[in-house]
Amino acid sequence: MERFLPRIWMFVVAFCFGISVSAAWRIYTLPVLPDLDIEPVVQPTVEQVATAEVSDELRIVGGTHACGASPDGAVYELSDGGRIAINCKTFKSRAAATRALESRLINAAIKERSMNIDSDGNRLGDEVLISGPNAMMLKTDGRLFCVTQATSFNHLLWFAKPRRRIERIE
């Protein structure tokens, strides 16, 4: 046992030394990255975006979104500086989703309210357009409750058009 412990100790020291040398070698042999000249991007103010006319040439130029069937946490940047954000939450029941929708409608300026109907004529939920500092569309689809926010009402209407949505995907 007296000869066994020093051998294990030497093995551990040699192993750690080898790892250290390997790590140092990899760090010093990394390729040199070029210097990036990053220019600041001037963002338009909220007033400029809200009063801007939305043209037919409006398109999505960037954004982030979560993967999967539900568009939870999606944020889209538009070509004129506008932004559209979608947040969805799945509730335990359709009634709970409807209660969440109704709680958001308290003291809201409702522009339009309609039923969300499937191809067979069955009611899936409600769709409500709200105006304010940010235009919002609240939508229930069974147990799913989604809030779509846009910088202007024109952006929200543009995003909600099914024809445009198909053009964006292709």
Secondary structure, DSSP 8 states (H G I E B T S, - for coil): -TTHHHHHHHHHHHHHHHHHHHHHHHHHTS---------------HHHHHHS---TT--EEEEE--SSSS-TTEEEEETTS-EEEEEEEE-SSHHHHHHHHHHHTTT-EEEEEEEEE-TTS-EEEEEEEEESSSEEEEEEETTEEEEEEESSHHHHHHHH-HHHHHHHH-
